[in-house]
Each structure stands twice: as structure tokens, then as C-alpha cells.
Amino acid sequence: MLSNLFVCLLFLPCVNSLHFFDQQNFEHRKNVLFIVVDDLRPTLGCYGNPVVITPNIDQLASKSIKFERTYVQQAVCGPSRTSFLTSRRPDTTRLYNFGSYWRKAAGNFTTLPQYFKDNGYFTVSVGKVFHPGRASGFTDDYPYSWSIPPYHPPTEKYKMAKVCPGADGKLHMNIVCPVDVNSQPEHSLPDIQSTEYAVRFLKERALNKSKQPFFLAVGYHKPHIPLKYPKSYLDLYPFPEIKLPKDHNYPPGFPAVAWNPLLDLQRREDVAKLNVSFPFGPLPDHFQKLIIQSYYAATSYTDGQIGQLLTSLDKNGFADNTIISIIGDHGWVLGEHQAWSKFSNFEEAVRVPFIMHIPGLTSKPFAPGFNFPFQDSFKFFNKSQTLKNSLNIKSNKLKKFSSVDAILRGNEYSTNESEDALNAVSHRQIEREFAGPFIKNTQFVSNVFVELVDLFPTYAELVGLPLPELCPRNSSLIKVCTEGVSLVKVIKETLKSPNLPNSVGRHWKKATFSQYPRPSDFPQMDSLLPHLKHIKIMGYSMRTNDFRYTEWVGFNHTSFTPVWEDLHATELYSFDSSDYNRAIDPKYASLVRELSKKLHAGWRAALPQNIY
């Protein structure tokens, strides 16, 4: 039985070999460290952001393959996590909010960790992996998916508590919430406790010298709101340097049905007292910058937790035999298009980071303790400030740099061009002079389209487990199958041609697919998470190389199918020009018809040929 066979990927001296996944040569199966970060968009150094300080994630990326175009199937926690952990899309899991458990509502589907558990792995859940509550059977899918009861940090229960210090000397329940950790309940925060638990697990595993491979899933909460994090991280992002996104206005021609109102934010006291108009806002510019500042700070805080986890994995001797991945469960709109949060089909809501480290393949392992040394964000920040001061570049002298024009064209985060050019120049010199070679220097990069439903088959093939078959159109009675594809072929090609990321996977997926439900054409109080029986409209969205195309159509909530003839609104956006809805422009009618046919054909028609 495979459950008693411990095998792992064969280390070959040349990663260009096409046989390093040959199951016949496995002797030991690799461990898995699966890191999920709540609400994490690709606002990371390794994804080209010139502001956010994430040296530990960047270090991992320098030894990994980074997927540039990874998309979720629905931009909200429960449906997305259920989707990628079962490798099935929302219309199959029948979960569009937090109100049902797929095993009862859709089918007894085997999950990614369950598949590993059933094949001999010791599976452990730490923090937020499945969405807790009804969406995972009130048990985080234990005992199906996990060998021991999932761990939830005790301080999770203070998520909505009044613990945020205000200028009035009182405690509040705010969205912007930098805190003194020692003054918090239990003198800790959830993500700190999750890291401590995972570190203890790794230490005990090393001491026991167990030969059973493990699947360790660690879910971090931040930068999910409320943005509660150690206040020292605020120092990394001086407020005068915080910029609004360039496209921070309501997009011309944007349909009301597609809009996600600010309800999730307005539950917090600091937002509520702004008396922002429903449903479109906008938030005051000053407060927008406060949220952006704290999102960045919370991201750096989580980077520090991930750094401690990776260092522990390394020091305990597991770095040379553990596949590591980091994903976001969905993105987060950070003021673009006048919008905030998730709950939509915006590009910023559905695109996520995905980094995968395969020891011996994406990098050569070193001795324990030398693979993932902890990187201190504050040391990086202090060095960056020193270098900026030493450069002493004035904005009106930036034209002397021959690369400034290129910087301005490529910097999607710019609002004040001269200051952003200064930041970009400074960051490049910091990397070269201070931060070491790993910052923003990803070992391998893939530009193919990836969907999070691809994770399950990819991990299975990487460790030598039988590859799940493609799900039929009605898979409710099939326990193990996938609505994604394994990325192993792409990984092989990328390792063979690391300098040609755009040439790899030319015949891969043609598009990615996401969706979001709405109860009505105009935003109302339940627009973010409508109950199943109230879902009247579904926004089906397709991302191609050049466009995002979306149709908001009638939805049958008993058959879980679209009613394409009942068209409420259409969206078409190009990624090479301004942010406006081209679907309302008659000159794009032919393109709309072409994309509409592809959207209706669905994800199966966009799969790579001859993959199954």
C-alpha cells in the first residue's frame, strides 16, 4: 500500500533532467509545509513592490519558483479555501458564503490534506486553514483531513474585542489597530501563537526522529482586518511616504451590481465614525492612507512570523526534505477603483501570490541552519534609510538617472513619480549593497495562468501520489478528482528554461475563472455574503492575457447553474490602458461577443490540451 511506502523526490545533479519526478526512484516521501495567508495580495518585495518589506518571503522566493499569475475561484475566505482544498470550483462545492459544509451540501469530497493523510502522512492544521465554523463542519474537517485536532490560537476569540488604543485613552474595535503586544489579552496575538505551536511541532518531530512524513498546514490571519499587529511595524512605513493608488477613483462605466460596499469596514468603530455614504463612499484620503499603511505593516508582521517558522524548519533539519509553499486565500483591494476589501471580481481581489520551494530542484540544500536564516525587517529598514540619506537624491535631479523613465513606466504603485523613482533607485542599491542577493531575486519565475484548484494535483504529483483524474461534469459522488491541473509539467519546463519565463507553457491554460454572487442589481446590506436562497445574480469572470471579462447573469440557486440569457451587466477591462469598462463602448462589441463565447464555454475549454 502507498500508505506504508515512504518515498521522496529523487535529487539529481542536474535539475534540467526530465526524470526527477520518476516514481520508480523514490526512497523517501517529502514533507509538506503549506502556508496560507489571509487576504494576502502580491504586495511583496519578490513580486516587485518597491515599498513593502518582506525579506523572509523574499528569501524563500529566491530559492523557489514564483507563479506571477495565480488566481482564486472566489474572493472570500470560506468559498476560496473550500475550493482549493477540495480542488473543485464554487459551483461544485455549492459554497458561496459561510453557510454550508461541502460534505453535506455537495458531496463527500476528499481534501488535499485528507489525501495525504490517507496515504500515510501525519497531517496537522495550525491557525486558519479551513474556514472555521459551518463551512468546515465546525471541526475544521477533523478527523477527515487531520491526524490530530486542529490548533486554533486562544487569542482568536479577541478578534472583534475592543483592544485598540485610541487617542481618547479608551480601547476600541478599529480596523487600524497597532498594539503593544504585552498589553493584549494573554500578552500575545493569534499569529504569534500559531507560529509558536508550529515551531513546537517541528522541534518535537525532530526529537522523536519519526520517519512518517508530515503535511503541516499553517494559516496566518494578517493582513486580514482588523489590522492588529505589533505597533513597532508601523515604524517601517512613515505616514508621509504612503501613497494612494493611481486608479483610486470609481471606474467609468462600472456596473453597480459588481460593486462591493464598505460594509465589512464599516463594522469597525474608526470607519463607522467617518459616516461614509452607502454604498459607494469614498473614504477620506487621509484614512485611506492609514489603512494602506497598516496593511503594509501587518504584511511585514506576518513576514516575520513566516521567517521564524522557516528558520525552525531549517534548524530542525527538515529544510532539505520539505516542499514549502505560500499562497494567499484571495487578494484584497487596497483603494484601487475606490474599492476596498475582497467580495468582488476585481483583479486585486482574485490575484494572489504563489511561491513553491522544492529542495534539490529549485535550490540546492545547505546544512541545517543555513537554508532559511531569519531576516529582520527592522535591520533592512534601518539600512534602507541610511542608504537613502547617503544617496541624497533630490527630486528635481532624478532625470540624471537614465533608467528613471523605465522605472516610472513599470511602477504600478506610483502616484508621485519623482518620489517613486527615488524609492525604486534606493531599493535597487539597498539590494546590492546591504540586503544580500535574495531580495526580489526569485530563482525561477513562471508566467503561466494558475488557479488555486491546481494545488491539489500538483502536490500529489510532486510527492509521488496517484494523480487525481479530471472531475466529470457531475462529480457529486466522486470522492477524489480535480477541477484543476497539475503544474509539474510547467515546473519541469521552467527549471529547464529559467531565463525564458514567457516561452514556458505556451500551450497551457488560456484563461482563469472566478465568480462572485449578488442578491440584487444595486448594492444592499447583504451584497457581500448573500444567503444561498437570496443569490439572484452571479458574476462569472474570466482573465485572459490581455483582458478581464465578466458577465453578471441570472443564477439558479437550486441547480447551481448560470442563466446566461438573463444578462444584467457586462464588464471588459484591458490591462494595457486606463481603468474603464470597455463593454459599454460599441467599438468593442465584436471583442465582447468573442470573449462571451469563451466565458460560456467555461474553464474546461481553457484547459491545456492533452493534459489528461
Secondary structure as UniProt FT lines:
FT   HELIX           2..4
FT   TURN            15..16
FT   TURN            18..21
FT   HELIX           23..25
FT   STRAND          31..37
FT   TURN            38..39
FT   HELIX           45..47
FT   HELIX           55..61
FT   TURN            62..63
FT   STRAND          65..71
FT   HELIX           77..86
FT   HELIX           90..93
FT   HELIX           102..105
FT   HELIX           112..118
FT   TURN            119..120
FT   STRAND          122..127
FT   HELIX           134..136
FT   TURN            137..144
FT   HELIX           154..158
FT   TURN            159..160
FT   STRAND          164..165
FT   TURN            167..168
FT   STRAND          171..172
FT   STRAND          176..179
FT   HELIX           181..183
FT   HELIX           185..187
FT   HELIX           190..208
FT   STRAND          214..220
FT   TURN            222..223
FT   STRAND          227..230
FT   HELIX           231..236
FT   HELIX           239..241
FT   TURN            246..247
FT   TURN            252..253
FT   HELIX           256..258
FT   HELIX           263..266
FT   HELIX           269..272
FT   TURN            273..274
FT   TURN            278..280
FT   HELIX           285..315
FT   TURN            316..317
FT   HELIX           319..321
FT   STRAND          322..328
FT   STRAND          333..334
FT   HELIX           336..338
FT   STRAND          340..341
FT   HELIX           347..350
FT   STRAND          351..357
FT   TURN            360..362
FT   TURN            368..369
FT   HELIX           377..391
FT   HELIX           395..400
FT   TURN            402..403
FT   HELIX           404..410
FT   TURN            412..413
FT   HELIX           417..430
FT   HELIX           431..435
FT   TURN            437..440
FT   STRAND          444..451
FT   HELIX           452..454
FT   HELIX           455..462
FT   TURN            463..464
FT   TURN            476..477
FT   HELIX           488..496
FT   TURN            498..499
FT   TURN            501..507
FT   STRAND          512..518
FT   TURN            525..526
FT   HELIX           532..534
FT   STRAND          537..543
FT   STRAND          547..556
FT   TURN            557..560
FT   STRAND          561..574
FT   TURN            575..576
FT   HELIX           582..584
FT   HELIX           586..588
FT   HELIX           589..601
FT   HELIX           603..606
FT   TURN            609..610
//
